[in-house]
């Protein structure tokens, strides 16, 4: 690591620590590109600091080495005019059968072996069973193209967006039928490699990794979780996750205790209350968790700096 890069990281870390000195987490909106004007009243609330927007790979790379960042540019311009920050989430995994949002060449050219593999997801307490897809980051040819996209985004937006976050670590694929060379170790290493690449590319903006579970692991029995948190702590990388669910058993056996252990140590902790999160109920009250319950747990147990709230959150619906 060059001295210039070290100084840049140090400067950004100091800015981040100063920016998030308040104990109560800052509120941001979580949404999709193209929806901003329809929720402007939410965005311009005094208690909203910015917006996290999800962009899928296919939307940003329309064909091989042809990039279209106009959506991000438009969203950034719009939010800047409103004096709000932009966090981008670069999505490479999808939760609907028809959602195959990677470029056609990734799907069709032989070296990428189909580009995607099927996965299953059961979010929230309503238990919808949905087929989806995850990108083969463990395939070096696929990963090289994904990292190229990250690099192009950094050239254009480093220091202009507040941060970029890579999506959740949890995947659920049929390992017995896999023919793509998947292994849990290879997947974990690929996630670390992508994170390291993003941190080196984005020298000013925050880099954030969503982490909840790793395939093959429970209670850190492969040391994936502990190694990721140590890596993040040592490399000025933020961590977060797609769900704040107070004391949820599965999370308590995986990522949550590490957020508690590293509370106040990471450069940034940013977590979401997405639509499935809103379906969970407090086992004591038998009612859906309230905003106050989410915030209390985020602040006092997880050490969260930013909460990305779904536009479906009841406390925002009156905006």
Beta strands, then each sheet from edge to edge (+ up, - down):
strand 1: 26-32
strand 2: 48-56
strand 3: 61-63
strand 4: 66-67
strand 5: 85-91
strand 6: 93-94
strand 7: 116-121
strand 8: 130-135
strand 9: 163-166
strand 10: 206-210
strand 11: 238-241
strand 12: 269-273
strand 13: 306-310
sheet 1: 1+ 2+ 5+ 9+ 10+ 11+ 12+ 13+ 1+
sheet 2: 3+ 4-
sheet 3: 6+ 8- 7+
end
